[in-house]
Amino acid sequence: MNKGFMKLYLTSKYLVDCRHFSSSQVLMKHKYLDKAQSQIELLYSKYEDVMGMTKVKKIQDDVIEIEKSLNSAQMRRRGLQQELDDLRLELKKVAMEMERTPRSDDAYLKLVTQEHALFKKEIPLQKEFNVAEEYERTVFGELSRRIRHAHEKERERIEKTRFISLLTTVTVAGIGIFSSVLNNYLKDKRYKEVYGDVKELLFIVKSIFKENGELQINYDLGNNKIGTFEEKLEQFSKTNNVLIEKIDFIKGEVLNYKGILLDLAKNYTDKISTKSTMQNVSTNSTKETVNQEEGKNSSEKSEEFSKETVARLTFGLIVLIVLGVIYFKS
């Protein structure tokens, strides 16, 4: 292909630029096709050899050749037969002419010479006809034998093809049965594995649902406990506030009671001291020893009063604390 060829116009719409193509590139596809075709023909010839079709075709070709030979032999025999018939017809005519011709006539001699020449031609022609007829019989017998042989080979090929077809069918059926059995076995095995996995998953899911239910119950209980605890906290906070108020009230009462007691004790001590001084002023004639003893007695009484006062205050505080605890518990 000329690389300088510019464009190949296939249609008015499509243009193919052929400048970049060479003859080797164009014929490469055909080379691959020829190679593939040769491989296919080789495989088909091997298949024919295995199936016996090659021998059958060869025998059929031989039968065709012998049939052609038989046809040519028949044509030759028919030609010789026609020549003999023509020659015998001519002899018959000469014999009839001789019967009508007198023996003294010169034409009779000519007819005898002609008859003699015809007899001389008849003998080799008859021999040749016999040979052609024998050859025709031989070719016909060979043709019959080849036809029988071809029929036998064809029957063998048919039997072989039938056997191979049956064997192939049985083999394919066996392979199909084996593959189906194997497939069913693998499916059953896979189903068993999947069933086992599903059982495990169901057990896991059930356990998860159970745990989820328990967690939900615990969550609800926890929420209830949290609610109860929050209520208790609220109650405790309220109670704590009340207690704080009560404690503050008790502290105030204790402080008030303490102040009152201290005031009472102070007033009582002031009264005793005033009374003792008045007694000291009115009784100047008493003895110093008596005054000293009275001073000691008054001091002892004041100390006893102070102790008694402290004891009373302590008892009052204890009573207030006990009352506060009882009130708190209530």
C-alpha positions in Angstrom: 0.0 0.0 0.0 1.3 3.4 -0.9 1.9 5.5 2.3 1.5 8.7 0.3 -2.1 7.9 -0.4 -3.9 10.7 1.4 -7.5 9.8 2.1 -10.0 7.0 1.4 -13.5 8.3 1.1 -15.9 5.6 2.3 -19.0 7.7 2.5 -19.8 11.4 2.4 -19.9 11.5 6.2 -16.9 9.5 7.3 -13.3 10.0 6.2 -10.4 7.5 6.9 -6.9 8.8 6.8 -4.7 6.1 5.4 -1.3 7.9 5.6 -0.4 6.2 8.9 -1.1 2.6 7.7 1.2 0.2 6.1 0.7 -3.1 4.2 2.0 -5.2 7.2 -0.4 -3.4 9.6 -3.4 -4.0 7.2 -2.6 -7.6 6.6 -1.8 -8.4 10.3 -5.4 -9.1 11.0 -5.7 -11.4 8.1 -2.6 -13.3 9.2 -4.1 -13.9 12.6 -7.3 -15.0 10.9 -5.4 -17.4 8.7 -3.5 -18.8 11.6 -6.7 -19.3 13.6 -8.4 -20.9 10.6 -5.4 -23.3 10.2 -5.6 -24.2 13.8 -9.3 -24.9 13.5 -8.8 -27.0 10.4 -6.1 -29.0 12.2 -8.3 -29.7 15.2 -11.2 -30.7 12.9 -8.9 -33.1 11.0 -7.8 -34.6 14.2 -11.4 -35.0 15.2 -12.1 -36.7 11.9 -9.2 -39.0 12.4 -10.4 -40.0 15.8 -14.0 -40.5 14.6 -12.9 -42.5 11.5 -14.3 -39.9 9.0 -11.0 -39.6 7.2 -10.9 -43.3 6.2 -14.6 -43.1 5.2 -13.9 -40.0 3.1 -10.9 -41.8 1.5 -12.9 -44.8 0.7 -15.7 -42.6 -0.7 -13.1 -40.9 -2.9 -11.9 -44.3 -4.1 -15.5 -45.3 -4.8 -16.0 -42.2 -6.8 -12.8 -42.9 -8.8 -13.8 -46.5 -9.5 -17.2 -45.3 -10.4 -15.6 -42.9 -13.0 -13.6 -45.9 -14.3 -16.7 -48.0 -14.5 -18.5 -45.2 -16.4 -15.6 -45.0 -18.9 -15.5 -48.8 -19.2 -19.2 -48.8 -19.8 -18.9 -46.1 -22.4 -16.0 -48.0 -24.1 -18.0 -51.2 -24.0 -21.1 -49.5 -25.4 -19.0 -48.0 -28.2 -17.6 -51.3 -29.1 -21.0 -52.8 -28.9 -22.3 -50.2 -31.3 -19.4 -50.8 -33.7 -20.1 -54.6 -33.6 -23.8 -54.0 -34.1 -23.0 -51.7 -37.1 -20.5 -54.3 -38.5 -23.0 -57.1 -38.1 -25.7 -55.1 -39.7 -23.4 -54.4 -42.6 -22.6 -58.1 -42.8 -26.2 -58.9 -42.9 -26.8 -56.4 -45.7 -23.9 -57.9 -47.6 -25.2 -61.4 -47.1 -28.6 -60.4 -48.3 -27.1 -58.7 -51.3 -25.1 -61.8 -52.0 -28.2 -63.9 -52.0 -29.8 -61.7 -54.5 -26.7 -61.5 -56.7 -25.9 -64.4 -59.1 -22.6 -66.2 -58.4 -21.5 -65.6 -62.0 -21.7 -61.9 -61.7 -18.6 -59.8 -61.0 -20.4 -58.0 -58.2 -20.7 -61.2 -56.3 -16.9 -61.4 -56.1 -16.8 -57.9 -54.8 -19.5 -58.7 -52.2 -17.5 -61.8 -51.1 -14.4 -59.6 -50.7 -16.3 -57.1 -48.7 -17.8 -59.8 -46.5 -14.3 -61.2 -45.9 -13.0 -57.8 -44.9 -15.9 -57.3 -42.5 -15.3 -60.7 -40.9 -11.6 -59.8 -40.5 -12.7 -56.6 -38.7 -15.3 -58.4 -36.6 -12.9 -60.9 -35.0 -10.5 -58.3 -33.3 -13.5 -56.0 -32.5 -15.2 -58.9 -30.8 -12.1 -59.7 -28.8 -11.8 -56.0 -27.8 -15.4 -56.0 -26.9 -14.9 -59.1 -24.7 -11.9 -57.5 -23.0 -13.9 -54.3 -22.4 -16.8 -56.3 -21.1 -14.5 -58.2 -18.8 -12.9 -55.0 -17.6 -16.3 -53.6 -17.0 -17.3 -56.6 -14.9 -14.0 -56.3 -12.9 -14.5 -52.6 -12.3 -18.1 -53.2 -11.3 -17.0 -55.9 -8.9 -14.4 -53.7 -7.5 -16.9 -50.9 -7.2 -19.3 -53.2 -5.4 -16.5 -54.3 -3.0 -15.5 -50.8 -2.3 -19.1 -49.8 -1.7 -19.5 -52.6 0.7 -16.3 -51.7 2.4 -17.4 -48.0 2.5 -20.7 -49.1 4.0 -18.9 -51.2 6.6 -16.6 -48.3 7.5 -19.6 -46.0 7.6 -21.4 -48.4 9.9 -18.2 -48.7 12.0 -18.0 -44.9 12.1 -21.7 -44.7 13.1 -21.2 -47.3 15.8 -18.0 -45.5 17.0 -19.8 -42.2 17.0 -22.7 -43.7 18.8 -20.4 -45.3 21.4 -18.4 -42.1 21.8 -21.6 -40.1 22.1 -23.0 -42.6 24.6 -19.7 -42.5 26.5 -19.6 -38.7 26.3 -23.2 -38.5 27.5 -22.5 -40.9 30.4 -19.4 -39.1 31.3 -21.1 -35.7 31.1 -24.0 -37.1 33.1 -21.6 -38.5 35.7 -19.7 -35.3 35.8 -23.1 -33.4 36.2 -24.3 -35.8 38.9 -20.9 -35.6 40.7 -20.9 -31.8 40.4 -24.5 -31.6 41.6 -23.7 -33.9 44.5 -20.6 -32.0 45.3 -22.5 -28.7 45.0 -25.2 -30.0 47.3 -22.6 -31.3 49.8 -20.9 -27.9 49.7 -24.2 -26.1 50.0 -25.2 -28.3 52.9 -21.9 -27.8 54.6 -22.2 -24.1 54.0 -25.8 -24.1 55.3 -24.7 -26.0 58.4 -21.9 -23.5 59.0 -24.3 -20.7 58.4 -26.9 -22.4 60.7 -24.2 -22.8 63.4 -23.2 -19.2 63.0 -26.9 -18.1 63.1 -27.4 -20.2 66.2 -24.4 -18.5 67.8 -25.6 -15.2 66.6 -29.1 -15.9 68.0 -27.5 -16.9 71.3 -25.4 -13.8 71.3 -28.4 -11.6 70.4 -30.5 -13.3 73.1 -27.8 -12.7 75.6 -27.5 -9.1 74.4 -31.2 -8.6 74.6 -31.2 -10.2 78.1 -28.3 -8.0 79.2 -30.0 -5.1 77.6 -33.2 -5.9 79.5 -31.3 -6.3 82.7 -29.5 -3.1 82.0 -32.8 -1.4 81.3 -34.2 -2.8 84.5 -31.1 -1.7 86.4 -31.3 1.6 84.7 -35.0 2.0 85.7 -34.1 0.9 89.2 -31.2 3.2 89.2 -33.5 6.0 87.9 -36.0 5.1 90.7 -33.2 5.0 93.2 -31.8 8.3 91.9 -35.3 9.8 92.1 -35.8 8.4 95.6 -32.3 9.6 96.6 -33.0 13.0 95.1 -36.3 13.1 97.0 -34.4 12.1 100.2 -31.8 14.7 99.4 -34.6 17.3 99.0 -36.2 16.0 102.3 -32.8 16.0 104.0 -32.1 19.5 102.7 -35.4 20.7 103.9 -34.9 18.8 107.3 -31.4 20.2 107.4 -32.7 23.7 107.0 -35.4 23.0 109.6 -32.7 21.6 111.9 -30.4 24.5 111.3 -33.3 26.8 112.2 -34.1 24.7 115.3 -30.5 24.6 116.3 -30.2 28.3 115.9 -33.4 28.7 117.9 -32.0 26.3 120.6 -28.7 28.2 120.6 -30.6 31.4 121.0 -32.7 30.0 123.8 -29.7 28.5 125.5 -27.9 31.9 125.3 -31.0 33.6 126.6 -31.3 31.1 129.4 -27.6 31.4 130.1 -27.9 35.1 130.3 -30.9 34.9 132.5 -29.1 32.5 134.8 -26.0 34.6 134.9 -28.1 37.6 135.7 -29.9 35.7 138.5 -26.6 34.5 139.9 -25.1 38.0 139.7 -28.1 39.5 141.4 -28.1 36.8 144.1 -24.4 37.3 144.8 -24.9 41.1 145.0 -27.7 40.6 147.4 -25.7 38.3 149.6 -22.7 40.6 149.6 -25.0 43.6 150.5 -26.6 41.6 153.3 -23.2 40.6 154.7 -21.9 44.2 154.6 -25.0 45.4 156.3 -24.6 42.8 159.0 -21.0 43.8 159.4 -22.0 47.4 159.8 -24.8 46.8 162.3 -22.9 44.5 164.6 -19.7 46.4 165.4 -19.6 44.8 168.8 -19.2 41.3 167.6 -16.0 39.7 167.8 -13.5 39.8 165.0 -13.3 36.1 165.1 -17.1 35.9 164.6 -16.8 38.3 161.7 -14.1 36.3 160.2 -16.1 33.1 160.5 -19.1 34.8 159.0 -16.9 36.1 156.2 -15.6 32.6 155.6 -19.1 31.2 155.8 -20.4 33.9 153.4 -17.5 33.2 151.0 -18.1 29.5 151.3 -21.8 30.0 150.6 -21.0 32.2 147.7 -18.7 29.5 146.3 -21.4 26.9 146.9 -24.0 29.1 145.2 -21.7 29.6 142.3 -21.1 25.9 142.0 -24.8 25.2 142.3 -25.5 27.8 139.7 -23.0 26.3 137.3 -24.4 22.8 137.9 -27.9 24.1 137.2 -26.7 25.8 134.0 -25.0 22.7 132.9 -28.1 20.6 133.7 -30.2 23.1 131.8 -27.9 22.9 128.8 -28.0 19.1 128.8 -31.8 19.2 129.0 -31.9 21.7 126.1 -29.5 19.5 124.0 -31.6 16.3 124.8 -34.8 18.2 123.9 -33.2 19.3 120.6 -32.1 15.8 119.7 -35.5 14.4 120.5 -37.1 17.2 118.4 -34.6 16.5 115.6 -35.5 12.8 115.5 -39.2 13.5 115.5 
